[in-house]
Amino acid sequence: MARGQHARWLLIRLAAQNVGRHRWRTVFLALAVMLGVGIGFAAFVAGSALRQGIATSFSRMGADLVLVPRATLVNITASLLTVQPTDATLAADLAQRVAAVPGIVAIAPQRIVPELVEGRAANLIAFDPLHDFSVLSWLEEHHNGPVEGLIAGSRQAAHVGETLSVCGMPLPVYGRLATTGVGPFDESYFLSFAALADIVAFCRSADARRGAASTSEAQAAAIAAEHATLCSPDLPLDRVSAFLLQLAAGAKAEDVKFALAQLPDVRIVEGNGVLTSSRQGLGALLIGIAAFTALQLAALLIVVALLFSAIVRERHRELGLLRAMGAKPNQVMAIILAEAAIVTGLGGLAGLGFATAVLLTFARSLGFYFDVIGVPFTWPSTAVLEIGALAALALSALLGLLGAALPAWRARRMAPYALIRSEAR
């Protein structure tokens, strides 16, 4: 065992010595790897940040289509985020039929209900946090963790962490939204469908609570009338006010509208077509960037393979002497591969430093510009950056191994006398 470890350590030392023998060649090869890996890693990080920012900006544009009851009013604004408060509703299970329509990638149901919040009439908009793409993207400040309690529109005075009374039921304020410019959206409170169900269940026992309270009959009658109007315990929970729809990339709004028109008693409202096509084109743009990066790495692999082919051919006599002195074919191959991994690994490490400088420059220039025009530039999480950096280092070493594999395999198959007799070119 000790002899085997000593042999491996000796092979690594020989590979390291070979790296230092031709310094300029090693430096230029490491620089090529540094540029390739650095630009690739910087493109990955910047692309992830911009993708998240652009996706957030497009999600703030709301839905591509809104499916509402035929009698519902919808204000056509730049952002289809919600509908006007209405008593007309659709069956919640209609979502299954809508999801079967080709071209629809996301469905976000909403239910608008007038309720008493802190003794004043206000609209509650219930939504599904798991399928939402138009509410949570507008969060300006919020608690960490799952969505629990109320989310206040920008025109409401509630603060995060405050507790509000909704039909007498205390609910914490989970977050606040930024100003959207859509009146019904900015003036409402938002909550999950589960929280709305809890409020309805709370209202069902309101009569018992009011009967136990020490109020006059007139006050009790007034409160009961107000609660009966705005805090109905009989509110059906299997109804929604609208379905907000998002189209898949390449889907045509006309085709989807035609399919949805077959549903009875519904109205289809279309958003801004330019924004829809721009959002759909975002995915194709990011795929193109990824393909360009892959082609760049493939070109770098070819450069490494050509260079190591020349290096191995130049050292045929040296390798032949090692074979004649007792080195095994696999050991000779291991020396070549280790040398390639060391050079490209060092180039990858330098590439991470280069990528860091590029990203900092980008964040202070184009990143600041994107933030000004409303596209947030948010760095990926630390875990993603660490995984990306380790992957870049592993990829750089892998480039060296793949590039030197074929020349090393050819040298391994040659006999010692053939290696010694060959002339360097």
KOLROKOL-560341 format. One line per field, with one value per residue (C-alpha): residue number from 1; z negated, y, x; residue in three letters. Coordinates in pm, whole numbers, padded with zeros to 5 digits. Layout:
REM KOLROKOL-560341
n: (NUM / ...)
z: (Z / ...)
y: (Y / ...)
x: (X / ...)
res: (ALA / ...)
END
This chain:
REM KOLROKOL-560341
n: (1 / 2 / 3 / 4 / 5 / 6 / 7 / 8 / 9 / 10 / 11 / 12 / 13 / 14 / 15 / 16 / 17 / 18 / 19 / 20 / 21 / 22 / 23 / 24 / 25 / 26 / 27 / 28 / 29 / 30 / 31 / 32 / 33 / 34 / 35 / 36 / 37 / 38 / 39 / 40 / 41 / 42 / 43 / 44 / 45 / 46 / 47 / 48 / 49 / 50 / 51 / 52 / 53 / 54 / 55 / 56 / 57 / 58 / 59 / 60 / 61 / 62 / 63 / 64 / 65 / 66 / 67 / 68 / 69 / 70 / 71 / 72 / 73 / 74 / 75 / 76 / 77 / 78 / 79 / 80 / 81 / 82 / 83 / 84 / 85 / 86 / 87 / 88 / 89 / 90 / 91 / 92 / 93 / 94 / 95 / 96 / 97 / 98 / 99 / 100 / 101 / 102 / 103 / 104 / 105 / 106 / 107 / 108 / 109 / 110 / 111 / 112 / 113 / 114 / 115 / 116 / 117 / 118 / 119 / 120 / 121 / 122 / 123 / 124 / 125 / 126 / 127 / 128 / 129 / 130 / 131 / 132 / 133 / 134 / 135 / 136 / 137 / 138 / 139 / 140 / 141 / 142 / 143 / 144 / 145 / 146 / 147 / 148 / 149 / 150 / 151 / 152 / 153 / 154 / 155 / 156 / 157 / 158 / 159 / 160 / 161 / 162 / 163 / 164 / 165 / 166 / 167 / 168 / 169 / 170 / 171 / 172 / 173 / 174 / 175 / 176 / 177 / 178 / 179 / 180 / 181 / 182 / 183 / 184 / 185 / 186 / 187 / 188 / 189 / 190 / 191 / 192 / 193 / 194 / 195 / 196 / 197 / 198 / 199 / 200 / 201 / 202 / 203 / 204 / 205 / 206 / 207 / 208 / 209 / 210 / 211 / 212 / 213 / 214 / 215 / 216 / 217 / 218 / 219 / 220 / 221 / 222 / 223 / 224 / 225 / 226 / 227 / 228 / 229 / 230 / 231 / 232 / 233 / 234 / 235 / 236 / 237 / 238 / 239 / 240 / 241 / 242 / 243 / 244 / 245 / 246 / 247 / 248 / 249 / 250 / 251 / 252 / 253 / 254 / 255 / 256 / 257 / 258 / 259 / 260 / 261 / 262 / 263 / 264 / 265 / 266 / 267 / 268 / 269 / 270 / 271 / 272 / 273 / 274 / 275 / 276 / 277 / 278 / 279 / 280 / 281 / 282 / 283 / 284 / 285 / 286 / 287 / 288 / 289 / 290 / 291 / 292 / 293 / 294 / 295 / 296 / 297 / 298 / 299 / 300 / 301 / 302 / 303 / 304 / 305 / 306 / 307 / 308 / 309 / 310 / 311 / 312 / 313 / 314 / 315 / 316 / 317 / 318 / 319 / 320 / 321 / 322 / 323 / 324 / 325 / 326 / 327 / 328 / 329 / 330 / 331 / 332 / 333 / 334 / 335 / 336 / 337 / 338 / 339 / 340 / 341 / 342 / 343 / 344 / 345 / 346 / 347 / 348 / 349 / 350 / 351 / 352 / 353 / 354 / 355 / 356 / 357 / 358 / 359 / 360 / 361 / 362 / 363 / 364 / 365 / 366 / 367 / 368 / 369 / 370 / 371 / 372 / 373 / 374 / 375 / 376 / 377 / 378 / 379 / 380 / 381 / 382 / 383 / 384 / 385 / 386 / 387 / 388 / 389 / 390 / 391 / 392 / 393 / 394 / 395 / 396 / 397 / 398 / 399 / 400 / 401 / 402 / 403 / 404 / 405 / 406 / 407 / 408 / 409 / 410 / 411 / 412 / 413 / 414 / 415 / 416 / 417 / 418 / 419 / 420 / 421 / 422 / 423 / 424 / 425)
z: (00000 / -00097 / 00223 / 00432 / 00258 / 00309 / 00680 / 00717 / 00531 / 00759 / 01068 / 00937 / 00871 / 01224 / 01366 / 01156 / 01269 / 01631 / 01580 / 01466 / 01744 / 02014 / 01818 / 02098 / 02265 / 01931 / 01868 / 02207 / 02171 / 01821 / 01954 / 02224 / 01964 / 01732 / 01998 / 02099 / 01746 / 01613 / 01886 / 01855 / 01477 / 01504 / 01772 / 01547 / 01243 / 01436 / 01642 / 01328 / 01168 / 01478 / 01544 / 01194 / 01230 / 01575 / 01470 / 01170 / 01394 / 01641 / 01361 / 01238 / 01570 / 01447 / 01664 / 02040 / 02025 / 01755 / 01748 / 01568 / 01550 / 01844 / 01630 / 01468 / 01543 / 01615 / 01647 / 01928 / 01782 / 01854 / 01587 / 01567 / 01193 / 01077 / 01170 / 01040 / 00725 / 00832 / 00701 / 01014 / 00967 / 01146 / 01017 / 00877 / 01044 / 01382 / 01345 / 01451 / 01785 / 01834 / 01762 / 02038 / 02299 / 02494 / 02451 / 02087 / 01853 / 01528 / 01371 / 01072 / 00925 / 00728 / 00516 / 00426 / 00109 / -00074 / -00447 / -00759 / -00833 / -01152 / -01139 / -00785 / -00461 / -00249 / 00029 / -00045 / 00253 / 00187 / 00397 / 00404 / 00305 / 00469 / 00813 / 00789 / 01040 / 00997 / 00622 / 00447 / 00715 / 00594 / 00231 / 00110 / -00249 / -00425 / -00697 / -00619 / -00587 / -00429 / -00353 / -00665 / -00744 / -00538 / -00268 / -00250 / 00077 / 00119 / 00035 / -00294 / -00607 / -00772 / -00871 / -00860 / -01193 / -01291 / -01381 / -01216 / -01296 / -00999 / -01094 / -01454 / -01376 / -01445 / -01153 / -01135 / -00844 / -00660 / -00410 / -00199 / 00177 / 00387 / 00580 / 00896 / 01032 / 01052 / 00816 / 00698 / 00643 / 00442 / 00223 / 00122 / -00129 / -00013 / -00184 / -00099 / -00029 / -00351 / -00552 / -00383 / -00488 / -00847 / -00840 / -00713 / -00987 / -01240 / -01116 / -01164 / -01538 / -01539 / -01664 / -01976 / -02050 / -02001 / -02222 / -02504 / -02471 / -02692 / -02428 / -02392 / -02168 / -01920 / -01901 / -01869 / -01586 / -01403 / -01437 / -01327 / -01018 / -00926 / -00978 / -00779 / -00485 / -00488 / -00702 / -00567 / -00730 / -00423 / -00173 / 00074 / 00079 / 00404 / 00620 / 00766 / 00914 / 01191 / 01332 / 01428 / 01709 / 01831 / 02176 / 02261 / 02487 / 02848 / 02763 / 02956 / 02759 / 03040 / 03034 / 02655 / 02659 / 02922 / 02706 / 02391 / 02574 / 02574 / 02197 / 02099 / 01944 / 01942 / 02073 / 02186 / 02140 / 02316 / 02183 / 02365 / 02658 / 02672 / 02309 / 02363 / 02663 / 02477 / 02177 / 02403 / 02583 / 02257 / 02236 / 02592 / 02519 / 02211 / 02401 / 02669 / 02408 / 02259 / 02606 / 02680 / 02355 / 02438 / 02782 / 02621 / 02385 / 02678 / 02866 / 02557 / 02537 / 02897 / 02823 / 02519 / 02718 / 03001 / 02764 / 02563 / 02882 / 02976 / 02622 / 02611 / 02958 / 02852 / 02548 / 02719 / 02646 / 02280 / 02246 / 02424 / 02176 / 01885 / 02037 / 02088 / 01723 / 01608 / 01611 / 01701 / 01989 / 01747 / 01540 / 01846 / 01935 / 01575 / 01588 / 01901 / 01763 / 01425 / 01599 / 01801 / 01492 / 01296 / 01570 / 01647 / 01278 / 01202 / 01501 / 01364 / 01023 / 01188 / 01394 / 01077 / 00974 / 01323 / 01316 / 00977 / 01118 / 01425 / 01211 / 00975 / 01274 / 01428 / 01105 / 01076 / 01438 / 01624 / 01301 / 01172 / 01504 / 01496 / 01140 / 01248 / 01525 / 01285 / 01351 / 01014 / 01023 / 00742 / 00683 / 00659 / 00314 / 00150 / 00197 / 00572 / 00601 / 00412 / 00622 / 00940 / 00835 / 00754 / 01083 / 01269 / 01106 / 01180 / 01538 / 01591 / 01470 / 01682 / 01989 / 01933 / 01885 / 02195 / 02405 / 02313 / 02312 / 02682 / 02709 / 02384 / 02512 / 02835 / 02642 / 02412 / 02704 / 02857 / 02777 / 02587 / 02885 / 03113 / 02871 / 02841 / 03217 / 03295 / 03364 / 03195 / 03426)
y: (00000 / 00242 / 00158 / 00236 / 00570 / 00655 / 00576 / 00797 / 01081 / 01044 / 01065 / 01385 / 01535 / 01450 / 01609 / 01924 / 01947 / 01917 / 02204 / 02428 / 02331 / 02536 / 02830 / 03053 / 02770 / 02682 / 03047 / 03091 / 02766 / 02864 / 03208 / 03046 / 02828 / 03128 / 03329 / 03042 / 02933 / 03291 / 03414 / 03099 / 03136 / 03511 / 03444 / 03185 / 03416 / 03730 / 03530 / 03386 / 03730 / 03893 / 03599 / 03634 / 04012 / 04002 / 03720 / 03929 / 04231 / 04028 / 03861 / 04208 / 04258 / 04008 / 03767 / 03719 / 03635 / 03667 / 03438 / 03598 / 03561 / 03724 / 04006 / 04103 / 04439 / 04445 / 04764 / 04724 / 04847 / 04772 / 04501 / 04241 / 04176 / 04141 / 04230 / 04481 / 04372 / 04173 / 03929 / 03712 / 03401 / 03088 / 02734 / 02662 / 02319 / 02495 / 02518 / 02153 / 02223 / 02537 / 02352 / 02104 / 02382 / 02364 / 02666 / 02750 / 02706 / 02862 / 02925 / 03156 / 03168 / 03473 / 03544 / 03900 / 03929 / 04247 / 04215 / 04427 / 04509 / 04710 / 04800 / 04941 / 04782 / 04660 / 04409 / 04086 / 03910 / 03542 / 03370 / 03050 / 03123 / 02800 / 02894 / 03272 / 03477 / 03825 / 03905 / 03786 / 03938 / 04283 / 04222 / 04520 / 04402 / 04085 / 03834 / 03527 / 03196 / 03085 / 03330 / 03355 / 03634 / 03945 / 04121 / 04491 / 04680 / 04993 / 05228 / 05056 / 05196 / 04860 / 04778 / 04446 / 04267 / 04456 / 04256 / 04354 / 04247 / 04090 / 04042 / 04021 / 03759 / 03875 / 03827 / 03938 / 04147 / 03928 / 04188 / 04496 / 04539 / 04805 / 05050 / 04888 / 05168 / 04931 / 05079 / 04765 / 04593 / 04874 / 04928 / 04563 / 04314 / 03974 / 03636 / 03269 / 03065 / 02875 / 03199 / 03301 / 02967 / 03033 / 03373 / 03217 / 02955 / 03232 / 03425 / 03124 / 03152 / 03533 / 03530 / 03335 / 03568 / 03877 / 03732 / 03686 / 04042 / 04315 / 04541 / 04697 / 04543 / 04831 / 04797 / 04422 / 04462 / 04710 / 04487 / 04185 / 04366 / 04481 / 04137 / 03976 / 04206 / 04191 / 03889 / 03626 / 03282 / 03129 / 03245 / 02957 / 02856 / 02661 / 02974 / 03215 / 03562 / 03511 / 03284 / 03459 / 03269 / 03270 / 03135 / 02897 / 03001 / 02990 / 02973 / 03209 / 03407 / 03378 / 02997 / 02985 / 03238 / 03032 / 02719 / 02903 / 03053 / 02707 / 02736 / 02859 / 03202 / 03323 / 03630 / 03639 / 03951 / 03979 / 04171 / 04361 / 04145 / 04303 / 04215 / 03861 / 03801 / 03958 / 03730 / 03427 / 03527 / 03547 / 03170 / 03146 / 03422 / 03243 / 02914 / 03094 / 03232 / 02883 / 02737 / 03009 / 02931 / 02559 / 02629 / 02846 / 02565 / 02319 / 02550 / 02570 / 02189 / 02169 / 02420 / 02220 / 01894 / 02040 / 02191 / 01874 / 01672 / 01886 / 01866 / 01486 / 01452 / 01681 / 01460 / 01120 / 01048 / 01145 / 00919 / 00639 / 00666 / 00647 / 00333 / 00185 / 00255 / 00052 / 00292 / 00121 / 00247 / 00353 / 00550 / 00739 / 00818 / 00927 / 01173 / 01340 / 01358 / 01491 / 01762 / 01863 / 01866 / 02078 / 02340 / 02369 / 02350 / 02646 / 02825 / 02755 / 02893 / 03209 / 03216 / 03243 / 03551 / 03695 / 03622 / 03795 / 04111 / 04098 / 04052 / 04337 / 04566 / 04449 / 04509 / 04865 / 04951 / 04758 / 04616 / 04968 / 05063 / 04764 / 04851 / 05207 / 05090 / 04855 / 04525 / 04417 / 04271 / 04015 / 03793 / 03419 / 03264 / 03175 / 02805 / 02852 / 03057 / 02793 / 02509 / 02710 / 02785 / 02418 / 02315 / 02567 / 02426 / 02069 / 02165 / 02328 / 02016 / 01800 / 02009 / 01927 / 01557 / 01533 / 01742 / 01531 / 01194 / 01113 / 01219 / 01031 / 00721 / 00725 / 00761 / 00475 / 00237 / 00306 / 00080 / 00232 / 00203 / 00370 / 00662 / 00699 / 00688 / 00940 / 01298 / 01600 / 01821)
x: (00000 / 00281 / 00466 / 00160 / 00107 / 00476 / 00446 / 00138 / 00311 / 00614 / 00391 / 00231 / 00577 / 00691 / 00375 / 00428 / 00791 / 00685 / 00441 / 00725 / 00966 / 00790 / 00662 / 00539 / 00354 / 00197 / 00104 / -00063 / -00255 / -00368 / -00472 / -00684 / -00854 / -00891 / -01072 / -01298 / -01391 / -01407 / -01637 / -01849 / -01886 / -01954 / -02217 / -02381 / -02397 / -02498 / -02748 / -02906 / -02931 / -03078 / -03307 / -03453 / -03481 / -03639 / -03873 / -03980 / -04040 / -04244 / -04440 / -04531 / -04705 / -04961 / -05153 / -05156 / -05526 / -05793 / -06095 / -06391 / -06771 / -06943 / -07089 / -06758 / -06595 / -06222 / -06020 / -05766 / -05438 / -05073 / -05089 / -05365 / -05340 / -05700 / -06058 / -06309 / -06496 / -06800 / -07056 / -07028 / -06814 / -06697 / -06675 / -06328 / -06316 / -06330 / -05951 / -05921 / -06088 / -05883 / -05559 / -05643 / -05632 / -05302 / -05074 / -05157 / -04862 / -04993 / -05335 / -05376 / -05730 / -05847 / -06153 / -06254 / -06464 / -06576 / -06509 / -06469 / -06105 / -06057 / -06428 / -06411 / -06525 / -06236 / -06182 / -05999 / -05841 / -05781 / -05514 / -05313 / -04949 / -04830 / -04966 / -04951 / -04752 / -04904 / -04924 / -04607 / -04384 / -04498 / -04394 / -04193 / -04137 / -04243 / -04165 / -03959 / -04136 / -04465 / -04745 / -04960 / -05205 / -05268 / -05071 / -05156 / -05187 / -04977 / -05266 / -05343 / -05179 / -05109 / -04750 / -04568 / -04601 / -04917 / -05229 / -05557 / -05913 / -06092 / -06457 / -06337 / -06071 / -05712 / -05473 / -05107 / -04981 / -04733 / -04616 / -04683 / -04694 / -04528 / -04745 / -04880 / -05098 / -05397 / -05658 / -05843 / -05508 / -05347 / -05656 / -05709 / -05578 / -05452 / -05461 / -05454 / -05767 / -05700 / -05703 / -06030 / -06181 / -06070 / -06243 / -06567 / -06553 / -06488 / -06792 / -07016 / -06970 / -07000 / -07361 / -07264 / -06977 / -07190 / -07466 / -07217 / -07086 / -07228 / -07381 / -07721 / -07982 / -07953 / -07576 / -07606 / -07857 / -07632 / -07329 / -07528 / -07656 / -07307 / -07161 / -07440 / -07356 / -06976 / -06890 / -07122 / -07078 / -07245 / -06982 / -06929 / -06563 / -06576 / -06612 / -06355 / -06383 / -06126 / -05859 / -05537 / -05366 / -05008 / -04923 / -04641 / -04355 / -04469 / -04841 / -05067 / -05322 / -05577 / -05568 / -05603 / -05888 / -06070 / -06041 / -06153 / -06452 / -06609 / -06660 / -07007 / -07076 / -06717 / -06542 / -06179 / -05970 / -05636 / -05335 / -05064 / -04953 / -04608 / -04539 / -04664 / -04437 / -04142 / -04192 / -04219 / -03900 / -03705 / -03671 / -03538 / -03284 / -03149 / -03127 / -02927 / -02685 / -02639 / -02577 / -02319 / -02136 / -02137 / -01988 / -01721 / -01622 / -01618 / -01380 / -01160 / -01157 / -01036 / -00757 / -00644 / -00651 / -00443 / -00190 / -00143 / -00117 / 00182 / 00326 / 00306 / 00459 / 00744 / 00816 / 00806 / 01173 / 01133 / 00832 / 01019 / 01306 / 01061 / 00911 / 01257 / 01342 / 01043 / 00750 / 00424 / 00204 / -00071 / 00181 / 00301 / -00057 / -00125 / 00168 / 00028 / -00326 / -00208 / -00006 / -00311 / -00535 / -00286 / -00249 / -00621 / -00714 / -00488 / -00638 / -00986 / -00888 / -00759 / -01077 / -01285 / -01089 / -01131 / -01505 / -01536 / -01377 / -01605 / -01917 / -01829 / -01771 / -02098 / -02293 / -02160 / -02235 / -02504 / -02644 / -02706 / -02867 / -03100 / -03200 / -03282 / -03515 / -03695 / -03517 / -03370 / -03018 / -03013 / -02713 / -02785 / -02774 / -02442 / -02513 / -02565 / -02244 / -02045 / -02182 / -02117 / -01757 / -01686 / -01844 / -01624 / -01309 / -01414 / -01498 / -01159 / -00978 / -01210 / -01124 / -00758 / -00828 / -01046 / -00807 / -00504 / -00683 / -00639 / -00269 / -00195 / -00374 / -00171 / 00156 / 00052 / 00005 / 00346 / 00641 / 00938 / 01177 / 00921 / 00890 / 01270 / 01327 / 01055 / 01169 / 01020 / 00822)
res: (MET / ALA / ARG / GLY / GLN / HIS / ALA / ARG / TRP / LEU / LEU / ILE / ARG / LEU / ALA / ALA / GLN / ASN / VAL / GLY / ARG / HIS / ARG / TRP / ARG / THR / VAL / PHE / LEU / ALA / LEU / ALA / VAL / MET / LEU / GLY / VAL / GLY / ILE / GLY / PHE / ALA / ALA / PHE / VAL / ALA / GLY / SER / ALA / LEU / ARG / GLN / GLY / ILE / ALA / THR / SER / PHE / SER / ARG / MET / GLY / ALA / ASP / LEU / VAL / LEU / VAL / PRO / ARG / ALA / THR / LEU / VAL / ASN / ILE / THR / ALA / SER / LEU / LEU / THR / VAL / GLN / PRO / THR / ASP / ALA / THR / LEU / ALA / ALA / ASP / LEU / ALA / GLN / ARG / VAL / ALA / ALA / VAL / PRO / GLY / ILE / VAL / ALA / ILE / ALA / PRO / GLN / ARG / ILE / VAL / PRO / GLU / LEU / VAL / GLU / GLY / ARG / ALA / ALA / ASN / LEU / ILE / ALA / PHE / ASP / PRO / LEU / HIS / ASP / PHE / SER / VAL / LEU / SER / TRP / LEU / GLU / GLU / HIS / HIS / ASN / GLY / PRO / VAL / GLU / GLY / LEU / ILE / ALA / GLY / SER / ARG / GLN / ALA / ALA / HIS / VAL / GLY / GLU / THR / LEU / SER / VAL / CYS / GLY / MET / PRO / LEU / PRO / VAL / TYR / GLY / ARG / LEU / ALA / THR / THR / GLY / VAL / GLY / PRO / PHE / ASP / GLU / SER / TYR / PHE / LEU / SER / PHE / ALA / ALA / LEU / ALA / ASP / ILE / VAL / ALA / PHE / CYS / ARG / SER / ALA / ASP / ALA / ARG / ARG / GLY / ALA / ALA / SER / THR / SER / GLU / ALA / GLN / ALA / ALA / ALA / ILE / ALA / ALA / GLU / HIS / ALA / THR / LEU / CYS / SER / PRO / ASP / LEU / PRO / LEU / ASP / ARG / VAL / SER / ALA / PHE / LEU / LEU / GLN / LEU / ALA / ALA / GLY / ALA / LYS / ALA / GLU / ASP / VAL / LYS / PHE / ALA / LEU / ALA / GLN / LEU / PRO / ASP / VAL / ARG / ILE / VAL / GLU / GLY / ASN / GLY / VAL / LEU / THR / SER / SER / ARG / GLN / GLY / LEU / GLY / ALA / LEU / LEU / ILE / GLY / ILE / ALA / ALA / PHE / THR / ALA / LEU / GLN / LEU / ALA / ALA / LEU / LEU / ILE / VAL / VAL / ALA / LEU / LEU / PHE / SER / ALA / ILE / VAL / ARG / GLU / ARG / HIS / ARG / GLU / LEU / GLY / LEU / LEU / ARG / ALA / MET / GLY / ALA / LYS / PRO / ASN / GLN / VAL / MET / ALA / ILE / ILE / LEU / ALA / GLU / ALA / ALA / ILE / VAL / THR / GLY / LEU / GLY / GLY / LEU / ALA / GLY / LEU / GLY / PHE / ALA / THR / ALA / VAL / LEU / LEU / THR / PHE / ALA / ARG / SER / LEU / GLY / PHE / TYR / PHE / ASP / VAL / ILE / GLY / VAL / PRO / PHE / THR / TRP / PRO / SER / THR / ALA / VAL / LEU / GLU / ILE / GLY / ALA / LEU / ALA / ALA / LEU / ALA / LEU / SER / ALA / LEU / LEU / GLY / LEU / LEU / GLY / ALA / ALA / LEU / PRO / ALA / TRP / ARG / ALA / ARG / ARG / MET / ALA / PRO / TYR / ALA / LEU / ILE / ARG / SER / GLU / ALA / ARG)
END
